[in-house]
Amino acid sequence: MTELKEKTLNGLLWSFIDNFAKYGFQFIIGIILARILTPKEFGLIGIITVFISISNSIVDSGFSQALIRKNNATDKDYSTVFLYNLTFSVFVFLILFFCADYVSIFFGEPNLKLLLRVFSINIIINSFGIVQRTQLIKNINFKAQTKITIIASVASGILAICLAYFGFGVWSLIVKTTIFNLITVLLLRFYTDWKPMLYFSKKSFKELFSFGSKMVVAGLIDTIYRNIYYVIIGKYYSSVDLGYYTRAEQFNNFPSSNLTTVIQRVSYPVLSKLQDDNEKLKFGYKKTITLTMFISFTSMFWLAAVSESLILSLIGINWEQSIIYLQLLCFVGMLYPLHGLNLNILKVKGRSDLFLKLEIIKKLLAVPIIIAGIYWGIKIMIIGMIINSIIAYYINSFWSGRLVNYSMREQLMDIVPSFLLSAFTASVVYAASLYLKFSPLANLMLLSVLWISILVLICEITKFKPYKEIVGIAFTYIKKIRYGKK
C-alpha cells in the first residue's frame, strides 16, 4: 500500500507538470496568437475541432480505458487495439474528407472545406500513439509524457507564432496542432519499448470491446455534448462569436480541464488496483475528492473574480466580449473534476453499462439548454450549462456513492467547506476589483495578491484540513528534491 501511495503521489506530480506544460505552453502561445489573429480565425478552428474531437473519440472506441482497467493486458491485446485504431482512423479520415464540402455549406464558410480535409490527417497521426500513451498512463509513468509534451508544445508553438506573424492566418493554427501530434507520436515511440505486432486477436477484441464499446458510446455522447455548443454558435451566430466563446473557454479550461485530466488519469489506474477492496477504495476516493475540490473551487472562483483584468491584460480590448462568457463558464468548470472522479468509480467497478445509461440521461436533459442557446443567446445557454452541471453531479454522485458506500450527502459534507471558503474569498476580491482604477495588468496582480493573502490567512487561522494536507504533500516533494530523491 505504501508503494502504491508513493507511486500515486509521484504520478500526480508528473501528471500535473505534464498537463501544466501542455496547457501552459498552449495557453501562452494562444495568448500570443490571439494578439496576431482575429476571433473569426479562432472560430473556424472551433468548428473544425467539433468533428476532430468526435472522430478521435470514435477511433479510440474505449479500448484505452479497457486496457488500463485490465491488470494482465498482453502484447496481443495491445497489438489488437493498435491495428484496430489505425485501420479505423483511416476510415474516419475518408468520411471527413468526402463530407468536408457539406460541412462548409452547412456553416456558410467556404474555407472550411480545405481546412477540414487537411486537419483531419491528425486523426490518423494520433492513432499511432494511442496504445503507447495508454501504456504510460497504465504504469503511472507521467515523467516521460512530461518530456514529450514540453518538446512538442515548444516546437509547434514557436512555428505557429512565426507563421501567424508572416500572415498565414488560420493555417498557423492548423500547423501548430499537426506538428504537435507528429512530434508527440514520434517521441512516444522513443520513450516506450513496446513495438506493435501485425497480430489481431478476435478473443482480445471481444473481451476489450465488451467494456470499451459502452465507454466509447458514453464518451461519444459526452464529446458531442461538449462540442455541440460550437455548432450552435457557429451556425446560428457567427464564427466571430464562436471565436469569443472559444477564447473564454480556453481560459476556463486551463485550470478546470487541467486539474480534471490530471486527477482522472492518475486516479483511474490507481483506484483500479483497489477495485476489489471497497474499504481502501472508498478511503482513496474520499481523500481525492476532498483535496481536488479544494483546488478546483479556489482556482475557479479566483478566475471568475479577476476575469476582466485577466482578459484585458493578456489578449486586449478586442476580446472584451469574452469576459462575461468566462465568468459564467467558471461555474461550469469548477464541477468538472467532481464529475470525472465520480464517473471514474463506475469505470473502476466495471459498470460501463451504468456509465452509458447515465450519460444518455444527462445529455437528454441538456436538450432544453441547446434550444435556449438558439433562441435566447449564448449567455442564457451557459447559464443552462451551469444548471445541467449541478443536476449531473447529483446523478453521478448518487450511483457512484452506492458502489463504494460514499453517499452524496457525505460528499457534500467533505466539499462544501471548500466551496464556502472560496466563494467568500472571491467575493472580497471581486468587490475590490470594482474600485481599482489602475492598468488591467496592475489590477490583476493586486487582486491575485489579495486573493492568496485572504485564502492563506483564513486557512492558517482555521487550520483548514484540505489546505494543510496539500501543503504537507508539497513540502514532502520539496524535501525529496532537496535531498536528491526521485
N, C-alpha and C positions, 0 to 999 in steps of 0.2 A: 504493500500500500504506500509506503514511504517513497519507493522508487517511482510509482505511478504519479504521486503528488509532485515529486521533483521534475519528472518529465512533463507534467501538465503545466507547471509554472514556467518551465523553460520554453515550452511550446507557446504559451501565452505571450511571453516576452518577445520571441522571434516572430510570432504571428502579428503582433502589434507593430513591430518595426517594419515587417514586410508590407502590411497594409498601409501603414503611415507613409512608407517610402512610395508605394504605388499611388495612393490617393494624394499624398502630399505633393509629389512631383507633378502629378496631373493637375492638381489644384493650382499650383503656382504657374504651370505652363498655361493652364486655362485662363488665368488672370491676364497673363501677357498677351495671349491670343485674343482675348476679349477687348483689349485696347487697340488691337490692329484690325480685327474682323468686325463684322456687323451682326446684329441679332438675327437677321434673315439667314445668314450662313450657318449659324449655330442651329437655327430652326430646321434647316434642310437635313442636317446631320441627325437632329432629334427624330425626324420622320423615319429616316433610314434605320436608326437604332431599334425602332419597333420590330422591324422584320428580322434584323440580325439577332436580337435577343431571343425572339421566339424560335428562330431556326436553331440557335445554339442549344436551347433547351430540348428541342426535339432530337437533335443529334446525340446529345448525352444520354437521353432516354432513361435517366435514373440509374444507369449502370454504375456510375461513380459512387453514388450513395450505397448501392448494394455491395460493391467491393469493399468499401470502408467498414460496413457492418459485418461482413463475413470474416471471421477471425482466422480462417485457414485457407484464404484465397491462394490459388496456384497459378503457375505460369500459363497454364491452359486457360484459366479464367481471364487473365489479363490479355492474352493474345486474342481470345474470342471477342472481348469488348473492343479491343483496338481495331480489329478488322471490321467489326460492325460499325463503329464510329466513322471510320474512314470511308467505307462504302456509302453509308447513308448521307454523309456530308456532301459527297459529290452529287447525289440525287437531289438533295435540298438546294444546292447551289444552282443546278439546272432549272429547277422550278422557279427560283427567284429571277434567274437570268431571263427566262422567257415571259415572266409576268411583270417585268420592270416597266414595260410600256403602259400597262393597265394601271399600275401604281401611280405613274406620272400623270396620267389623265385624271385619276380619281382626286388627287390633291391639286390639280391645276398647276403643276410645277414641271415644265419641260425638262429642266436639268436633272430631275430625279432619275430618269431612265438610265443614263450613263453612270451616274454616281452610284446607284444601287447595284448595277451589274459589276462594277469594279470592286465596290466594298464587300460584296458577297463572297469574294475569294477568301476573306478572313474565316469563313465557316470551315473551309477545307483546311486552312492553316491551323486553326485551333484544334481540329480533330486529331492532329498528330501528337498533341501534348496532353490530352485528357487523361490517359492512363498513367503517364509519368507523374503528373500533378497529383493524381489520386494516391499514388504510392507514397509520395512525400507527406501528404496530409494524414494518411493511414498510420505512418510511422512517426507522426507528430514532428516531422523534420521541416521546420519553417525557416531555419537558418539558411539553407540552400535557396529556398524560394525568395528570401530577402535579397540575397546577392543578385539573383536573376532579375528581380523586379527593379532594383536600383539601376542596373546596367541598361535594361530595356527602356525604362522610363526616361533616363537622361538622354540616351542616344536618339530615341524617337521624338522627344520633346524639343531638343535643340534643332533637329532637322525641320520639324513643323514650324518653329518660330522663324527660321531662315526663309522657308517657303512662303509663309504669310507675309513677311516683310517685303519680299520681292514680288508680291502681287498675285500669288497663286490661289488666294481666297479659300473657298471651301475645300479645295484639293489638299491643302496643307493639313486639314483635319483628317481626311481620308488616309493620307500617307502616314500620319502620326500613329493611328491605330494599327495599320498594316505592318509597319516596321516594328512596332512594339510586340505584336503577336509573332512575327517571324523570329525576332531575337529571342523571345521567351521560349519558343518551341526548340530552337537550336540549343539553348543553354540547358533546358530540361533534359535533353538527350545527353549532354555532357555531365550533368550532376546526378544522373541516375544510372545504375548498372544494367537495368533491365533492357533487353532487346526483344522486339516483337518477333514472334514466330508466325510463319504462314500456316496457322492452325486455327480451325474453327470447331468448337465443340458444341454440338446441339444440346448435350446434357448441361453444360455450364450456362449456355444461353438461356435455357428454360428455367434453371434454378435462379439465376440472377434476375431474369425478366419477371418472374413471379412477384418479386419485391419491387424491382425497378419500374415495371410498367405502370403501377399505381402512382409511384413517385413522379414519373415523367408527366402523367396526365395532371397531377396536382401542381407540379412545377410549371407546366404549360399554362394552366389556368391562372396561376399567380403571375406569371410573366406577362400574359395578355392583359390582366387587370392592371399591373403596374405601368404598362405602356399604352393602354387604351386612351389615357388622357392626352398623350402626344397626338394620337389620331384625331381626337375630338377637337383639340386646339388647332392643329394643322389644317383640318378640314373645315371647321365652322368659324374659325377666326382667321389667323394668317400665320405664315412662317415667322414673321417678326414677333408676334405674340408668343409663339412657341419658343422663340429664342429667349425672351424674357423669362419664361417659365423654366426652361432648361438651366439657365444660369442660377436661378433661385434654387432649383433642385440640386445643382452641383454643390452649392454652399451648404445646403441641408444635409446632403449625403456624406459630406466629408467626415463629420463626427458620427452620425447615426449609422450609415451603412458600413463605415469602417469598423465601428465597435461591434455591430451585428455580425459581420463576416468573421472577425477575429474570434469572438466568443463561440459562434456556431461551429466553425471548422475545427476548433480545438476541443470544445466540449463534446461534440458528437463522437469522435473516435475514443475519447477518454471514457465517457459515460457508457459507450457500447461495451467496454471491457467489464463494466459493472452491471450489465443488463440482468444478470441472474441473482443479484444481491440487492433487494429493494431498500434495505436499511442504508447501506452505503450509497446507493444511487440517489435516494432522497436527500441525504446529507450533502452530497456534492452538488446536486441540483439546487437545493435551497441556498447554499452559500454563493453559488454562481449567480443566481438571480439577484440576491441582495446587493452584492458588490457591483454587478453590471449595471443595475438600475440606478444606483447612486451616481455612477459616472454618466449614464445617459441623461438623467434628469438635470444634473448640474450643467453639463455641456450644452444641452439643447435649450434650456431656459436662458443661459448666458447668450446664446446665439440669437434668440428671439429679442432679447433686450437691446443688443448692440447692432441689429441688422442694418439700420440706416447708416450708421457710421462705417460699418464694415464694407458695404457695397459701394458707397460713395468714395471711400478712401482707396479701395483696391481696384475697382473697374470703372469708376467715374459716373458722372451725372447722366450719361446716355443710357445707363441701365437702372435708372431710378424706379422705373415701374416694377422691377423685380423685388423691391423691398417688401411690399405687402405680401407678395406671394411667399417670400422666405419666412416672414414672421408666422404666417399661418401653417406652412409646411413643417415648421419646427414642432408643432403639437401633434403632427402625424408621425414624424421621425423619432420622437422620443420613446415611442412604444415599439419600434422595430425590433430592438434586441429582445424584448419580452416575448413578442410573437415567436421569434426564432428559437428561443430557449424552450418554450412550451411545446413547439412543434418537434423539436429535437427528441423529446421524450417519446413521442409517438413513433418516431423512426427507430430509436434505440430499442423499444419494445416490439419492433417488427409489425406495428399496426399501420402499415401503409394503406390498408383498406379504409381505416378510420380517418387517416390523414387526407385521403382523397375526398371522402364524404364531407368533411369539414370545409375543405377548400371550395367545394361546389356550393355549399350552403352560404358561406361568407361572400362569395362572388356574386351570387344571385341577389343578395342583399345590397350589393353595390350598384345594381342596375338603376335604381332611382337617382343615385348620385351622378351617373353618367348623363341621364336625361336632364337633370338640373343644370349640369355644365353646358349643355347645348342651348337651353332656353334662358338661363339666368346669369351666365357668366362664369369666368374662371375662379373668382373669389368664392362664390357660392359653392362651386364644385369642390374646392379644397376644404371648406367647412364640412361638407358632406363626407369627405375623406376622413376627417377627424372623428366624426360620429361613427363611421364604419369601423375605424381602428379600435375604438372603445368596445363596440359590440364584438369585434373579432377577438379581442382579449378575453372577454367573458367566455366565448365558445371554446377557445384554445385551452384556457386555464381549467375550465370545468372538466374536460376529458383527460388532459394530461395529469391533472391532480388526482383523478380517480385511479390512474395506473400506478402511481407511487405514493398514494395517501398524502398528498400535499394539496389541500383544497385552495380554492381561490381566496377564501377568507383569510387563510393562513398566509398566502402570498401577499395579499394587500397589507396585512399587518407588518410584513417584512419591508415593503417598498414605500408605503405611504409616508413614513417619516422623511425619507429622502425627497419625495415629491414636495412636501410642505416646506422643507428647508430650502430647496432650490427655487420654488415659487416665490418665497419671501425675499430671498437674495436678489432674484431677477427683478422683482417689483421695485426694490430700492434703486437698483441700477437704472432701470427704465425711467423712473421718476427723475433721477439725477440727469439723465440724458436730455430731458426737456428744457433744462436750464443752462446747459453747456453751449457756448457760442464760439468755440474755437474751430480750427480746421477739422474735417472729418477724421483724419489720422490722429490728431491730438485727442479728440473726443474718444476715439476707440481705445487708445492707450490708457487714458484716465479712467474710463468706465471699466476696463479689464482689471486694472489695479484695484479699483473699488470693489469689484465683484469678488476677486480672490481674497481680498483682505477680510471682507464680511464673512465669506464662507469659512475660511480657516479659523477666524476668531470664534465663530459660533461652534464649530466642530471641536475646537480645543477646549472651550469652556464646558460644553455638554458631554465631552468625551464620546462623540458620535461614533458608534461601533464600526459601520462600514468604512468611514474615513480612516479610523485608526488601523483597521486591517489592511487597507490599501497602502497606507504609509508604511506599515510594517513590512509588507511584501516588497515595496520599493527599496527600503533600507537593506533588506536581505540581499537584493541583487547588487546594490551599491557595494556592500561588503565583499560579495563574491568577486566583483570586478576589481575592487581594491586589492584583494589578495591573490588575484590572478587565477581564480577558479572559473570554469566554463559552465 
